């Protein structure tokens, strides 16, 4: 961590780095540190198999960034409205869109608040939000692609097991 201090993180950064490393290790999470003060952790999910979250220790704060889903193919306004409504209920992070339209969870915490409990709470929010929102975001922004994928798989006799959450989109519409 001496490198992090020389990179401008200071003593608070060294402490935050130790807390992050200890907390991730104790939680049994897979992570790597590609640079001093930077941690990339894989959070295992159920709907979204894993969420990659980057933690960057800065001079005064810890940045949290996690990729959720790529730019929606359709219904962009509906997706963005849903994200903004959801932001009001999140702790420590919020949905954001990058210049390509891809969707992330981002947050910034003062270094003084980086404790094992707080890190667990924020990572828990990232995981719960990314994993819990995944199918809804797919449904809102990729319904046509889901229908096409389902039709293609059924025409070839291939498994549609991982599309079961979207049967309301893929089943034939009944005539009135």
Secondary structure, DSSP 8 states (H G I E B T S, - for coil): -HHHIIIIIHHHHHHHHHHHHHHHHHHT-EEEEEETTEEEEEEE-SSSSEEEEEEEE-SSEEEEEEEEE---SS-HHHHHHHHHHHHTT-SS-EEEE-TT--EEEEEEEEGGG--HHHHHHHHHHHHHHHHHHHHHHHHHHHHHHHHHHHHHHHHHT---GGGGGGHHHHS-----
